[in-house]
């Protein structure tokens, strides 16, 4: 089935769009004071966080689905198929100060899979927080959202380090 042009372009740009959303949402999250619901006198950052966050959540879910389609889940979650050999090889290589290679079913892909889980967690809990706003359950979803968001922050930093390693590896092999 051929996707409409807009959907193909969106699919190709999901990674960049999520990076852009994270660039705004993650650093500004400490500036918001949203509890059970958006306050009547909410500041601009709170509105941006809620509405851009809802858009980012939809994009995030689409990105995770895109990554897992056509067997992609096997690369990011090889442990679901009990495939540990490349992961073990990468860990042994790290002990010998050898950088793991990108791609395949090794350490870097497994870490990216953890990032996909964290991203999905942030997206789902954020949407649930929005859906349940004004209700008692909203505070529970807020708590889960914050936990996943903190994990995603750590992942983003690690992902940036891995990206630098990948660039160094490409330069070294050029």
LUMTOR-374893 format. One line per 10 residues: their letters; for each residue x, y, z of N, C-alpha, C. Coordinates in nm, 3 decimals, decimal comma. Example, Ala and Ser with C-alpha at 12.3 -4.5 7.8 and 13.67 -1.06 7.14 Angstrom:
! LUMTOR-374893
as	1,319:-0,569:0,780:1,230:-0,450:0,780:1,320:-0,330:0,780  1,285:-0,225:0,708:1,367:-0,106:0,714:1,290:0,003:0,787
//
This chain:
! LUMTOR-374893
xxxxxxxxxx	0,085:-0,118:0,000:0,000:0,000:0,000:0,089:0,124:0,000  0,065:0,211:-0,094:0,144:0,333:-0,105:0,080:0,443:-0,021  0,164:0,505:0,064:0,116:0,613:0,150:0,103:0,742:0,070  0,008:0,829:0,107:0,001:0,961:0,043:0,131:1,037:0,069  0,162:1,131:-0,020:0,288:1,205:-0,012:0,310:1,267:0,125  0,207:1,331:0,183:0,220:1,394:0,315:0,265:1,292:0,419  0,206:1,173:0,415:0,239:1,070:0,513:0,382:1,019:0,493  0,427:1,008:0,369:0,566:0,966:0,342:0,664:1,069:0,394  0,636:1,198:0,369:0,723:1,305:0,417:0,724:1,306:0,569  0,607:1,296:0,631:0,598:1,293:0,777:0,677:1,174:0,832
xxxxxxxxxx	0,661:1,058:0,771:0,732:0,938:0,816:0,883:0,957:0,808  0,929:1,021:0,701:1,072:1,044:0,683:1,127:1,145:0,783  1,044:1,234:0,834:1,089:1,342:0,923:1,058:1,318:1,069  1,000:1,204:1,106:0,957:1,180:1,244:1,071:1,196:1,344  1,187:1,141:1,313:1,300:1,148:1,407:1,337:1,294:1,433  1,347:1,373:1,328:1,384:1,515:1,342:1,274:1,592:1,416  1,148:1,562:1,386:1,038:1,631:1,453:1,036:1,600:1,603  1,063:1,475:1,638:1,066:1,438:1,780:1,184:1,505:1,850  1,298:1,512:1,783:1,413:1,582:1,841:1,376:1,729:1,867  1,311:1,792:1,770:1,271:1,932:1,785:1,174:1,949:1,902
xxxxxxxxxx	1,078:1,859:1,913:0,982:1,866:2,025:1,054:1,847:2,158  1,143:1,748:2,164:1,218:1,723:2,288:1,304:1,843:2,324  1,358:1,911:2,223:1,442:2,029:2,244:1,365:2,138:2,317  1,233:2,144:2,296:1,150:2,243:2,364:1,091:2,186:2,494  1,038:2,065:2,487:0,964:2,008:2,599:1,050:1,970:2,718  1,163:1,906:2,694:1,245:1,859:2,806:1,304:1,973:2,890  1,371:2,071:2,829:1,428:2,177:2,914:1,322:2,266:2,980  1,208:2,284:2,915:1,106:2,374:2,971:1,016:2,305:3,071  1,027:2,173:3,087:0,935:2,101:3,175:0,949:2,144:3,321  1,065:2,191:3,359:1,080:2,235:3,499:1,016:2,372:3,523
xxxxxxxxxx	0,971:2,437:3,418:0,908:2,568:3,432:0,756:2,560:3,440  0,702:2,440:3,441:0,557:2,428:3,441:0,507:2,380:3,577  0,387:2,421:3,611:0,325:2,385:3,737:0,186:2,327:3,710  0,183:2,212:3,645:0,055:2,150:3,614:0,038:2,032:3,708  -0,074:2,029:3,778:-0,103:1,918:3,867:-0,211:1,832:3,807  -0,330:1,845:3,864:-0,443:1,766:3,816:-0,495:1,816:3,682  -0,478:1,945:3,656:-0,522:2,001:3,528:-0,452:2,133:3,502  -0,462:2,179:3,380:-0,404:2,308:3,340:-0,478:2,420:3,414  -0,403:2,506:3,479:-0,463:2,616:3,557:-0,525:2,721:3,465  -0,620:2,796:3,518:-0,683:2,903:3,441:-0,583:3,014:3,410
xxxxxxxxxx	-0,488:3,036:3,502:-0,387:3,141:3,480:-0,253:3,078:3,440  -0,259:2,972:3,361:-0,137:2,902:3,318:-0,048:2,995:3,237  0,083:2,973:3,248:0,175:3,055:3,169:0,194:2,993:3,030  0,264:3,065:2,946:0,282:3,023:2,807:0,352:2,888:2,798  0,447:2,861:2,888:0,521:2,734:2,884:0,430:2,616:2,916  0,334:2,640:3,003:0,239:2,533:3,036:0,150:2,501:2,916  0,103:2,604:2,847:0,023:2,581:2,726:0,107:2,513:2,618  0,229:2,560:2,600:0,318:2,499:2,501:0,341:2,352:2,536  0,367:2,325:2,665:0,396:2,188:2,706:0,276:2,096:2,680  0,157:2,143:2,711:0,037:2,060:2,691:0,010:2,036:2,543
xxxxxxxxxx	0,008:2,141:2,463:-0,034:2,126:2,324:0,079:2,071:2,236  0,201:2,121:2,255:0,312:2,062:2,180:0,337:1,919:2,227  0,317:1,896:2,357:0,332:1,761:2,411:0,232:1,664:2,350  0,108:1,708:2,330:0,008:1,621:2,267:0,047:1,588:2,124  0,096:1,689:2,052:0,144:1,665:1,915:0,264:1,571:1,917  0,358:1,597:2,008:0,478:1,513:2,019:0,441:1,370:2,056  0,339:1,354:2,139:0,296:1,220:2,178:0,245:1,141:2,058  0,167:1,206:1,976:0,117:1,140:1,855:0,233:1,105:1,762  0,325:1,202:1,742:0,442:1,176:1,658:0,529:1,065:1,717  0,543:1,065:1,850:0,623:0,963:1,917:0,567:0,824:1,897
xxxxxxxxxx	0,437:0,811:1,912:0,373:0,680:1,891:0,393:0,636:1,746  0,374:0,728:1,652:0,397:0,695:1,510:0,542:0,652:1,486  0,636:0,719:1,551:0,778:0,686:1,536:0,808:0,546:1,589  0,756:0,514:1,706:0,778:0,382:1,764:0,719:0,274:1,673  0,597:0,299:1,623:0,534:0,203:1,532:0,618:0,187:1,406  0,663:0,300:1,349:0,747:0,294:1,229:0,874:0,213:1,253  0,938:0,232:1,368:1,062:0,160:1,399:1,039:0,010:1,415  0,920:-0,027:1,459:0,892:-0,167:1,487:0,828:-0,242:1,371  0,781:-0,170:1,269:0,720:-0,235:1,153:0,823:-0,310:1,070  0,772:-0,400:0,989:0,855:-0,477:0,894:0,971:-0,547:0,965
xxxxxxxxxx	0,946:-0,598:1,084:1,048:-0,672:1,158:1,150:-0,585:1,227  1,134:-0,452:1,226:1,229:-0,363:1,291:1,241:-0,388:1,440  1,134:-0,439:1,501:1,138:-0,469:1,643:1,247:-0,570:1,675  1,282:-0,656:1,579:1,387:-0,756:1,603:1,523:-0,691:1,626  1,546:-0,576:1,563:1,673:-0,505:1,580:1,680:-0,440:1,718  1,573:-0,376:1,760:1,574:-0,300:1,885:1,545:-0,385:2,009  1,480:-0,498:1,988:1,443:-0,586:2,099:1,483:-0,731:2,071  1,613:-0,757:2,041:1,654:-0,893:2,006:1,634:-0,992:2,121  1,630:-0,942:2,242:1,610:-1,027:2,359:1,472:-1,092:2,358  1,376:-1,035:2,284:1,244:-1,098:2,273:1,251:-1,229:2,195
xxxxxxxxxx	1,351:-1,241:2,109:1,376:-1,364:2,034:1,490:-1,444:2,094  1,533:-1,407:2,214:1,645:-1,472:2,283:1,773:-1,468:2,200  1,794:-1,357:2,129:1,915:-1,338:2,050:2,007:-1,243:2,127  2,107:-1,301:2,192:2,196:-1,223:2,277:2,340:-1,218:2,225  2,371:-1,292:2,120:2,511:-1,308:2,079:2,579:-1,175:2,044  2,515:-1,092:1,962:2,578:-0,966:1,923:2,587:-0,871:2,043  2,487:-0,872:2,128:2,489:-0,789:2,249:2,606:-0,831:2,340  2,621:-0,961:2,360:2,731:-1,011:2,443:2,866:-0,977:2,379  2,875:-0,993:2,245:3,000:-0,957:2,176:3,035:-0,810:2,197  2,933:-0,722:2,190:2,957:-0,579:2,210:3,002:-0,549:2,352
xxxxxxxxxx	2,943:-0,615:2,450:2,981:-0,593:2,591:3,122:-0,644:2,615  3,156:-0,760:2,560:3,292:-0,814:2,573:3,389:-0,719:2,504  3,351:-0,668:2,388:3,435:-0,573:2,316:3,458:-0,446:2,396  3,354:-0,398:2,462:3,368:-0,278:2,547:3,468:-0,302:2,658  3,466:-0,421:2,715:3,562:-0,455:2,821:3,705:-0,451:2,768  3,720:-0,471:2,638:3,852:-0,466:2,574:3,875:-0,329:2,509  3,791:-0,230:2,547:3,799:-0,091:2,498:3,773:-0,081:2,348  3,691:-0,169:2,294:3,652:-0,165:2,153:3,510:-0,109:2,146  3,493:-0,005:2,064:3,361:0,057:2,050:3,265:-0,039:1,981  3,142:-0,047:2,030:3,043:-0,132:1,961:3,004:-0,069:1,829
xxxxxxxxxx	2,972:-0,152:1,732:2,931:-0,099:1,603:2,782:-0,068:1,606  2,742:0,028:1,524:2,600:0,064:1,518:2,527:-0,032:1,425  2,397:-0,036:1,441:2,316:-0,126:1,360:2,318:-0,267:1,417  2,253:-0,357:1,347:2,247:-0,494:1,394:2,164:-0,507:1,520  2,198:-0,608:1,599:2,121:-0,639:1,720:2,208:-0,629:1,843  2,306:-0,538:1,839:2,401:-0,524:1,948:2,360:-0,421:2,051  2,459:-0,380:2,128:2,437:-0,291:2,242:2,369:-0,160:2,203  2,417:-0,097:2,097:2,360:0,033:2,059:2,213:0,019:2,019  2,179:-0,087:1,948:2,040:-0,109:1,909:1,952:-0,140:2,029  2,005:-0,217:2,123:1,928:-0,248:2,245:1,902:-0,121:2,325
xxxxxxxxxx	2,002:-0,035:2,335:1,983:0,093:2,405:1,879:0,178:2,331  1,882:0,178:2,198:1,780:0,251:2,122:1,642:0,192:2,149  1,634:0,061:2,164:1,507:-0,003:2,199:1,455:0,044:2,333  1,546:0,058:2,429:1,506:0,112:2,560:1,455:0,255:2,542  1,519:0,331:2,455:1,473:0,467:2,425:1,333:0,466:2,365  1,304:0,368:2,278:1,170:0,359:2,220:1,066:0,329:2,329  1,102:0,242:2,423:1,011:0,211:2,533:0,987:0,336:2,618  1,094:0,409:2,649:1,080:0,532:2,728:0,996:0,636:2,654  1,022:0,651:2,524:0,945:0,747:2,443:0,797:0,709:2,445  0,768:0,581:2,425:0,628:0,536:2,427:0,568:0,561:2,565
xxxxxxxxxx	0,645:0,536:2,670:0,596:0,562:2,805:0,563:0,708:2,828  0,651:0,797:2,783:0,626:0,941:2,796:0,501:0,980:2,718  0,489:0,929:2,597:0,374:0,963:2,511:0,242:0,916:2,572  0,238:0,790:2,611:0,113:0,733:2,664:0,075:0,798:2,796  0,172:0,812:2,887:0,138:0,872:3,018:0,100:1,019:3,005  0,165:1,089:2,912:0,129:1,229:2,890:-0,012:1,243:2,835  -0,046:1,158:2,739:-0,182:1,162:2,683:-0,285:1,121:2,788  -0,252:1,022:2,870:-0,345:0,980:2,975:-0,363:1,091:3,079  -0,256:1,160:3,111:-0,263:1,273:3,203:-0,357:1,380:3,146  -0,345:1,405:3,017:-0,431:1,503:2,951:-0,576:1,457:2,949
xxxxxxxxxx	-0,598:1,330:2,917:-0,734:1,276:2,911:-0,802:1,280:3,048  -0,726:1,248:3,153:-0,783:1,242:3,287:-0,772:1,372:3,365  -0,735:1,483:3,297:-0,719:1,608:3,371:-0,849:1,646:3,442  -0,830:1,698:3,563:-0,943:1,736:3,647:-0,992:1,622:3,734  -0,944:1,500:3,710:-0,985:1,384:3,789:-0,870:1,341:3,881  -0,903:1,262:3,981:-0,802:1,217:4,076:-0,692:1,135:4,008  -0,727:1,057:3,907:-0,627:0,973:3,838:-0,522:1,056:3,764  -0,551:1,181:3,737:-0,457:1,267:3,664:-0,323:1,275:3,738  -0,326:1,284:3,869:-0,202:1,295:3,945:-0,116:1,169:3,936  -0,181:1,053:3,929:-0,105:0,929:3,910:-0,038:0,928:3,773
xxxxxxxxxx	-0,114:0,967:3,670:-0,056:0,971:3,535:0,056:1,074:3,527  0,041:1,185:3,599:0,147:1,288:3,605:0,274:1,227:3,663  0,259:1,151:3,773:0,375:1,089:3,838:0,445:0,993:3,742  0,368:0,909:3,672:0,427:0,815:3,576:0,493:0,890:3,460  0,428:0,997:3,416:0,482:1,078:3,306:0,618:1,137:3,344  0,629:1,186:3,465:0,756:1,245:3,511:0,864:1,137:3,518  0,832:1,020:3,566:0,930:0,910:3,575:0,980:0,873:3,435  0,888:0,854:3,341:0,930:0,821:3,205:1,007:0,936:3,140  0,965:1,060:3,166:1,035:1,176:3,108:1,178:1,186:3,161  1,197:1,158:3,290:1,333:1,159:3,345:1,418:1,051:3,280
xxxxxxxxxx	1,360:0,935:3,261:1,432:0,827:3,191:1,465:0,867:3,049  1,370:0,933:2,982:1,394:0,976:2,844:1,505:1,080:2,838  1,511:1,170:2,938:1,620:1,270:2,943:1,756:1,198:2,948  1,766:1,100:3,035:1,890:1,023:3,043:1,920:0,954:2,913  1,818:0,897:2,849:1,838:0,831:2,721:1,885:0,929:2,615  1,824:1,047:2,609:1,861:1,146:2,508:2,010:1,181:2,521  2,056:1,198:2,644:2,199:1,226:2,665:2,285:1,110:2,617  2,246:0,989:2,653:2,320:0,871:2,609:2,315:0,856:2,457  2,200:0,883:2,398:2,183:0,876:2,253:2,276:0,975:2,182  2,291:1,094:2,242:2,382:1,193:2,184:2,526:1,143:2,191
xxxxxxxxxx	2,564:1,081:2,302:2,699:1,025:2,315:2,719:0,916:2,209  2,620:0,830:2,193:2,630:0,724:2,093:2,639:0,781:1,951  2,568:0,891:1,926:2,575:0,954:1,794:2,717:1,005:1,767  2,780:1,063:1,869:2,919:1,109:1,854:3,010:0,990:1,829  2,989:0,880:1,903:3,069:0,759:1,881:3,052:0,710:1,738  2,929:0,714:1,688:2,902:0,670:1,552:2,976:0,757:1,450  2,975:0,888:1,472:3,046:0,980:1,381:3,196:0,953:1,387  3,248:0,933:1,508:3,392:0,903:1,523:3,424:0,773:1,450  3,338:0,675:1,464:3,359:0,546:1,397:3,360:0,564:1,244  3,268:0,646:1,193:3,263:0,670:1,048:3,387:0,741:1,001
xxxx	3,434:0,840:1,075:3,556:0,914:1,038:3,676:0,822:1,042  3,681:0,740:1,146:3,795:0,646:1,163:3,800:0,546:1,047  3,683:0,501:1,000:3,678:0,401:0,894:3,681:0,462:0,754  3,680:0,595:0,744:3,679:0,659:0,613:3,816:0,660:0,550
//
